[in-house]
Amino acid sequence: MNSFNKRFRQQLWFKLLVAVLSLVAIVVAVIFGVAIGETPIAPKMVYHVLSNHLFGAEFPVEPLDDGIVWNYRLTRALVSACCGAGLAVSGVILQSLLRNALAEPYLLGISAGASTGAVLVTIVGVGGGAISMTVGAFFGAVFAFALVALLAHAAGGDGLRNGGQIVLAGIAGSQLFNALTSLIITKSGSAEQARGIMFWLLGSLGGARWSDVSVAFPTIIVGGAICLVLARALDAFIFGTESAASLGIPVRRVQITLLLVAAMMTSVMVSMVGAIGFVGLVIPHTARMIVGVRHQVLIPASMVLGAIFLIASDVASRILIMGQVLPIGVITALVGAPVFAVILLKRSGRRS
């Protein structure tokens, strides 16, 4: 009994240490994202601005520096962290439910559907102002995945059981909704609107403000909490739906719940920063290599790594080309596309 209590305390302290280190890593990444940009800002200045706003300190700070740090770069870093965490967890959910290493919101058409829904609300005016861009993106994401699942089923995919068929259907659905989005922008938007929306669709954090943080952060907390509650169910889905059902898991209810959570997180992030690809593909695989496949550990690890990865990608998008900000989707694609190729090669190697 004493050895059990000792082991329990050791595990508890270890988990607490990991949680503290993860929090520190995210804080460091956020400060890194605030300090580095088109115009570098000293970490000391960042500390002064944050201390003034958070703790009521009275460090002398220029109004311009205060505005850049507090209203522009900090909100941008926080939204990118939430976006990275949300897309990474969505990738974990989809890969586990579909039992396919290539499943992620971007490839399954969820991001494309969310973009179409958001554009319908903002440019066409669907809803007559009664619904927000985020709500439009959510319905677009749900509709897109439902269409993809229906297409996969019609092609002999047997619902959600054939992950490979759904990925193929998702790629087709993604192209369809991207084409619809481009058509809507071309027909309904002005030239200036079209340029702004097209840049946004490639991933842009330039418009991130505190109102976005107030929506993104609760979304990640709620979505992550639901996933952690259903972590044991996700473990069972690794071995298939039949195995999960034999363990007493309500398969259909859990599938619908988790798919709606993935759609919710993806749509909220897309409505703020556009369709950013490959985060949900790269980060879950990286996290599995570090912490293993148990979802109670994999989910928080993916959230932390996703947050850090997207902050780093945002920094890279601002400093790679002097005087120009690249769409963040370009950076994530440059990292994600080679990883996608490696996964494909490993899968083909296993089959041969």
C-alpha positions as CSV (number, residue, x, y, z in Angstrom):
1,M,0.0,0.0,0.0
2,N,2.8,2.4,0.9
3,S,4.6,1.6,-2.4
4,F,1.3,2.3,-4.3
5,N,0.9,5.6,-2.6
6,K,4.5,6.5,-3.3
7,R,4.1,5.6,-7.0
8,F,0.8,7.6,-7.1
9,R,2.5,10.7,-5.6
10,Q,5.4,10.4,-8.0
11,Q,3.1,10.2,-11.0
12,L,1.1,13.2,-9.7
13,W,4.2,15.3,-9.2
14,F,5.5,14.2,-12.7
15,K,2.2,15.3,-14.3
16,L,2.3,18.6,-12.4
17,L,5.8,19.2,-13.5
18,V,4.9,18.5,-17.2
19,A,1.9,20.8,-16.9
20,V,4.1,23.6,-15.5
21,L,6.7,23.1,-18.1
22,S,4.1,23.1,-20.9
23,L,2.6,26.4,-19.6
24,V,6.1,27.9,-19.4
25,A,6.8,26.8,-22.9
26,I,3.6,28.4,-24.2
27,V,4.4,31.7,-22.3
28,V,7.9,31.8,-23.7
29,A,6.5,31.1,-27.2
30,V,4.0,34.0,-26.8
31,I,6.7,36.4,-25.7
32,F,8.9,35.2,-28.6
33,G,5.9,35.9,-30.9
34,V,5.4,39.4,-29.5
35,A,9.1,40.4,-29.5
36,I,10.0,39.3,-33.0
37,G,8.5,40.8,-36.1
38,E,9.0,43.4,-38.8
39,T,10.3,45.7,-36.0
40,P,12.0,43.8,-33.2
41,I,10.9,44.8,-29.7
42,A,13.2,44.0,-26.7
43,P,11.9,41.4,-24.3
44,K,12.4,43.9,-21.5
45,M,9.9,46.3,-23.3
46,V,7.4,43.4,-23.7
47,Y,7.8,42.7,-20.0
48,H,7.1,46.3,-19.1
49,V,4.0,46.5,-21.3
50,L,2.5,43.3,-20.0
51,S,3.3,44.3,-16.4
52,N,1.6,47.6,-16.9
53,H,-1.6,46.1,-18.2
54,L,-1.7,42.9,-16.1
55,F,-0.4,44.0,-12.8
56,G,-0.9,47.7,-12.7
57,A,2.8,48.5,-12.9
58,E,3.9,52.0,-14.0
59,F,6.9,51.4,-16.2
60,P,7.6,54.2,-18.7
61,V,6.5,53.0,-22.1
62,E,6.0,54.9,-25.4
63,P,2.3,54.8,-26.5
64,L,3.4,53.4,-29.9
65,D,5.3,50.5,-28.3
66,D,2.4,49.9,-25.9
67,G,-0.1,49.7,-28.8
68,I,2.1,47.4,-30.9
69,V,2.7,45.0,-28.0
70,W,-0.7,44.9,-26.4
71,N,-3.2,45.5,-29.2
72,Y,-1.4,44.0,-32.1
73,R,1.3,41.4,-31.5
74,L,0.0,39.9,-28.2
75,T,-3.5,39.3,-29.6
76,R,-1.9,37.9,-32.7
77,A,0.2,35.5,-30.7
78,L,-2.7,34.4,-28.5
79,V,-5.0,33.8,-31.4
80,S,-2.3,31.8,-33.3
81,A,-1.7,29.7,-30.1
82,C,-5.5,29.0,-29.9
83,C,-5.7,28.3,-33.6
84,G,-2.7,25.9,-33.5
85,A,-4.1,24.1,-30.4
86,G,-7.6,23.7,-31.9
87,L,-6.4,22.5,-35.3
88,A,-4.0,20.0,-33.7
89,V,-6.7,18.5,-31.5
90,S,-9.1,18.3,-34.4
91,G,-6.5,16.3,-36.3
92,V,-6.1,14.0,-33.3
93,I,-9.9,13.4,-33.3
94,L,-10.2,12.8,-37.0
95,Q,-7.2,10.5,-37.2
96,S,-8.4,8.4,-34.2
97,L,-12.1,8.2,-35.3
98,L,-11.2,7.4,-39.0
99,R,-8.1,5.3,-38.1
100,N,-6.3,7.1,-40.9
101,A,-2.9,8.8,-40.5
102,L,-3.7,11.3,-43.2
103,A,-7.0,12.6,-41.7
104,E,-7.1,16.3,-40.7
105,P,-9.6,19.2,-41.1
106,Y,-7.8,20.7,-44.2
107,L,-7.7,17.5,-46.2
108,L,-11.2,16.3,-45.3
109,G,-12.8,19.5,-46.6
110,I,-13.9,20.8,-43.2
111,S,-11.7,23.9,-43.5
112,A,-12.8,24.5,-47.0
113,G,-16.5,24.2,-46.0
114,A,-15.9,26.6,-43.1
115,S,-14.4,29.1,-45.5
116,T,-17.4,28.9,-47.8
117,G,-19.8,29.4,-45.0
118,A,-17.8,32.4,-43.7
119,V,-17.7,34.0,-47.1
120,L,-21.4,33.4,-47.7
121,V,-22.1,35.4,-44.5
122,T,-19.6,38.2,-45.1
123,I,-19.9,38.8,-48.8
124,V,-23.3,37.4,-49.9
125,G,-25.0,38.4,-46.7
126,V,-26.6,35.0,-45.9
127,G,-28.6,35.3,-42.7
128,G,-29.3,39.0,-43.2
129,G,-26.9,39.9,-40.4
130,A,-28.7,37.6,-37.9
131,I,-25.8,35.2,-37.9
132,S,-22.1,35.8,-37.3
133,M,-19.2,34.8,-39.5
134,T,-18.3,32.1,-37.0
135,V,-21.8,30.5,-37.1
136,G,-21.7,30.5,-40.9
137,A,-18.3,28.8,-40.8
138,F,-19.6,26.2,-38.4
139,F,-22.6,25.3,-40.6
140,G,-20.3,25.2,-43.6
141,A,-17.9,22.9,-41.9
142,V,-20.6,20.5,-40.7
143,F,-22.2,20.5,-44.2
144,A,-18.9,19.9,-45.9
145,F,-18.0,16.9,-43.7
146,A,-21.5,15.5,-44.0
147,L,-21.2,15.7,-47.8
148,V,-17.8,14.0,-47.7
149,A,-19.1,11.2,-45.5
150,L,-22.1,10.7,-47.8
151,L,-19.8,10.6,-50.8
152,A,-17.5,8.1,-49.2
153,H,-20.5,5.9,-48.2
154,A,-21.9,6.1,-51.8
155,A,-18.5,5.0,-53.1
156,G,-18.6,1.9,-50.8
157,G,-16.8,3.4,-47.8
158,D,-19.3,2.0,-45.2
159,G,-19.8,5.2,-43.3
160,L,-16.9,6.3,-41.1
161,R,-15.3,2.9,-41.0
162,N,-13.2,3.3,-44.2
163,G,-10.8,6.2,-43.4
164,G,-9.0,5.9,-46.7
165,Q,-12.2,6.4,-48.7
166,I,-13.2,9.4,-46.6
167,V,-9.8,11.0,-47.2
168,L,-10.2,10.6,-50.9
169,A,-13.7,12.0,-50.7
170,G,-12.4,14.8,-48.5
171,I,-9.9,15.9,-51.1
172,A,-12.6,16.1,-53.7
173,G,-14.9,17.9,-51.3
174,S,-12.1,20.3,-50.4
175,Q,-11.6,21.2,-54.1
176,L,-15.3,21.6,-54.6
177,F,-15.8,24.1,-51.6
178,N,-12.6,26.0,-52.5
179,A,-14.0,26.4,-56.0
180,L,-17.4,27.6,-54.6
181,T,-15.6,30.1,-52.4
182,S,-13.6,31.5,-55.3
183,L,-16.8,31.7,-57.4
184,I,-18.6,33.6,-54.6
185,I,-15.8,36.0,-54.2
186,T,-15.4,36.6,-57.9
187,K,-19.2,37.2,-58.5
188,S,-20.2,39.0,-55.4
189,G,-17.2,40.9,-54.1
190,S,-15.4,44.0,-55.3
191,A,-11.8,43.8,-56.5
192,E,-10.6,45.2,-53.1
193,Q,-12.8,42.7,-51.2
194,A,-11.5,39.8,-53.4
195,R,-7.9,40.6,-52.7
196,G,-8.5,40.9,-48.9
197,I,-10.5,37.7,-48.8
198,M,-8.1,35.7,-50.9
199,F,-5.2,36.7,-48.7
200,W,-7.3,35.8,-45.6
201,L,-8.1,32.4,-47.0
202,L,-4.4,31.6,-47.2
203,G,-4.1,32.3,-43.5
204,S,-3.8,35.8,-42.0
205,L,-3.5,36.8,-38.4
206,G,-3.2,40.5,-39.1
207,G,-6.8,41.2,-38.0
208,A,-6.6,39.4,-34.7
209,R,-7.9,41.5,-31.8
210,W,-9.0,41.0,-28.2
211,S,-12.5,40.2,-29.3
212,D,-11.1,37.2,-31.2
213,V,-9.1,36.1,-28.2
214,S,-12.3,36.2,-26.1
215,V,-13.9,33.7,-28.5
216,A,-11.0,31.5,-29.4
217,F,-9.8,30.8,-25.9
218,P,-13.1,29.6,-24.5
219,T,-13.6,27.5,-27.6
220,I,-10.2,25.7,-27.1
221,I,-10.9,25.2,-23.3
222,V,-14.4,23.7,-23.9
223,G,-13.3,21.6,-26.9
224,G,-10.2,20.3,-25.2
225,A,-12.2,19.5,-22.1
226,I,-14.8,17.4,-24.0
227,C,-12.0,15.6,-25.8
228,L,-10.3,14.8,-22.5
229,V,-13.5,13.5,-21.0
230,L,-13.9,11.2,-24.1
231,A,-10.1,10.3,-24.2
232,R,-10.7,6.6,-23.1
233,A,-13.3,6.3,-25.9
234,L,-10.8,7.6,-28.4
235,D,-8.3,5.0,-27.1
236,A,-10.8,2.3,-27.9
237,F,-11.5,3.7,-31.4
238,I,-7.8,2.9,-32.3
239,F,-8.8,-0.8,-32.5
240,G,-12.0,-0.1,-34.5
241,T,-15.7,0.7,-33.9
242,E,-16.5,-3.0,-33.1
243,S,-13.9,-3.1,-30.4
244,A,-15.2,0.2,-29.0
245,A,-18.8,-1.1,-29.0
246,S,-17.7,-4.3,-27.2
247,L,-16.3,-2.2,-24.4
248,G,-19.7,-0.5,-23.9
249,I,-18.9,2.7,-25.6
250,P,-21.9,4.4,-27.4
251,V,-20.1,4.5,-30.7
252,R,-22.5,6.7,-32.7
253,R,-23.0,9.2,-30.0
254,V,-19.3,9.6,-29.3
255,Q,-18.6,9.9,-33.0
256,I,-21.1,12.6,-33.6
257,T,-20.0,14.5,-30.4
258,L,-16.3,14.5,-31.3
259,L,-17.0,15.3,-35.0
260,L,-19.1,18.3,-33.9
261,V,-16.3,19.4,-31.5
262,A,-13.8,19.1,-34.4
263,A,-16.1,21.1,-36.7
264,M,-16.7,23.7,-33.9
265,M,-13.0,24.3,-33.3
266,T,-12.1,24.3,-37.0
267,S,-14.9,26.7,-37.9
268,V,-14.1,29.2,-35.1
269,M,-10.4,29.3,-36.1
270,V,-11.1,29.5,-39.9
271,S,-13.5,32.4,-39.3
272,M,-10.7,34.3,-37.6
273,V,-7.6,33.4,-39.5
274,G,-8.6,31.6,-42.7
275,A,-8.0,28.1,-43.8
276,I,-4.6,27.0,-42.5
277,G,-3.6,23.5,-43.6
278,F,-1.4,20.7,-42.3
279,V,-1.3,21.7,-38.6
280,G,-3.8,19.0,-37.9
281,L,-1.6,16.5,-39.8
282,V,1.9,17.4,-38.6
283,I,1.3,18.0,-34.9
284,P,-0.6,14.8,-33.9
285,H,2.1,12.7,-35.4
286,T,4.8,14.7,-33.7
287,A,3.0,14.4,-30.4
288,R,2.6,10.6,-30.8
289,M,6.4,10.2,-31.3
290,I,7.0,12.1,-28.1
291,V,4.2,10.9,-25.7
292,G,2.7,7.8,-27.3
293,V,-0.8,7.1,-28.3
294,R,-2.8,7.4,-25.1
295,H,-5.2,10.3,-25.6
296,Q,-5.2,11.5,-22.1
297,V,-1.6,12.6,-22.7
298,L,-1.8,13.0,-26.5
299,I,-4.5,15.6,-26.5
300,P,-2.8,18.1,-24.2
301,A,0.5,17.4,-25.8
302,S,-0.9,18.2,-29.2
303,M,-2.5,21.4,-27.9
304,V,0.8,22.6,-26.6
305,L,2.8,21.6,-29.7
306,G,0.2,23.1,-32.0
307,A,0.2,26.4,-30.2
308,I,4.0,26.7,-30.3
309,F,4.2,25.5,-33.9
310,L,1.7,28.1,-35.2
311,I,3.3,30.9,-33.2
312,A,6.6,30.0,-34.7
313,S,5.0,29.8,-38.2
314,D,3.5,33.3,-37.7
315,V,6.9,34.7,-36.7
316,A,8.5,33.1,-39.8
317,S,5.8,34.6,-42.0
318,R,6.7,38.1,-40.8
319,I,10.5,37.9,-41.0
320,L,11.3,35.6,-44.0
321,I,10.8,38.4,-46.5
322,M,11.9,41.9,-45.4
323,G,9.0,44.4,-45.5
324,Q,6.4,41.8,-46.4
325,V,4.1,39.5,-44.4
326,L,3.5,36.1,-46.0
327,P,0.2,34.2,-45.5
328,I,0.8,31.8,-42.6
329,G,-0.7,29.0,-44.6
330,V,2.3,29.2,-46.9
331,I,4.6,28.5,-43.9
332,T,2.5,25.6,-42.6
333,A,2.3,24.1,-46.1
334,L,6.1,24.3,-46.6
335,V,6.4,22.2,-43.4
336,G,3.4,20.0,-43.8
337,A,3.7,19.0,-47.4
338,P,7.0,17.1,-46.9
339,V,5.6,15.5,-43.8
340,F,2.5,14.4,-45.8
341,A,4.9,12.9,-48.4
342,V,6.8,11.0,-45.7
343,I,3.6,9.6,-44.2
344,L,2.5,8.4,-47.7
345,L,5.8,6.7,-48.3
346,K,5.7,5.0,-44.9
347,R,2.2,3.7,-45.6
348,S,3.1,2.4,-49.0
349,G,6.2,0.7,-47.5
350,R,4.1,-1.1,-45.0
351,R,1.7,-2.4,-47.6
352,S,4.5,-3.7,-49.9
